[in-house]
């Protein structure tokens, strides 16, 4: 399937009920497709990130189109959103410890490649903390420097272990035994497709 076909398929998957007066509509996307402005159409479809119930098939089609257009970060973002549609969304405000106070001296990559440990309040059978693994996507930034703060998205390796996480909860980021940063959970949404 070529790029126009992938984007056309994706645009047809956007639910009609999601558009408000100022929102992107299917017809907006189609205007760019007709003009062979595929990257603009893809970008418009990616902007649907705030919409709560987009199907995994939409994100899969967008990822395929982005790969065809050789847009690596867009493809990674759409694959991330595909995973969120299947496992749920966890957004948080992350504050990293400064380089002088933490082991990390380099920026955290922003596009979901880091999979740190998180103290999410679970307990092991012995009563100690049981950490969970979740990939980290920094919103609207290519990376986050030590001491920095940003909105992030977490994608748990085992979503069932994270079902107790709630808005307002504080969780700690670990790359070793020390705390590398802390988050306050901003949003938790269930999967679009129950897993």
C-alpha positions, 0 to 999 in steps of 0.5 A: 500500500502506498502513502496516499492509500495509507493516509486515505485509509487512516482519514476514514478511521477518524470518528466523525463525532470527534470534531468541534468547530475549530478541530481538524475534520476528515474533509480537512485531511482530504483537501491535503491528500487531493493536493498531494500534501501527504506530510501535512495530512499526516501531521493533521492526523497526528494532532488528534492526540487529545482525542480519547478513543481513536482506534489502534488501526488508525495509529497503525495506518499512520505509522505505516504512512510515516515510515513510507515518508521516512519520517522516523519520529512521526512513525515512532509517535504513531506506534506509541499511540497504537500501543496506548490505544491497546494498553491505556494512557498515563501522562505525568509531569516529570521533574528530573534531578539536577546532574550534580545530584543524580547519576544521569549527566546526559539528557533523557531521550524523548522518543520512547527509547528509555525504559526506566524503573518506576516506584508506583507504590506496589509491594513485593511479597517480602514487603519491599517496593516492587518497581514497574518498567515503563517506556518514557515519551517526553511530550513536545521535546526531543529530550529532557536535560537533567534538572529539567521538567516536562509533561511525559507519557508512560507506557508500562511493560505490564499494564496490569501492574499499573491499573492502581495508578491514579491522577495526582499520585506521585511516582519515582523514576529510577535508573539505578537504586537512587531516585532520578526524578519524580512525577505527578500523574496528570491523566490516566485513561483506559485502553481503547481496545481492552487487553 
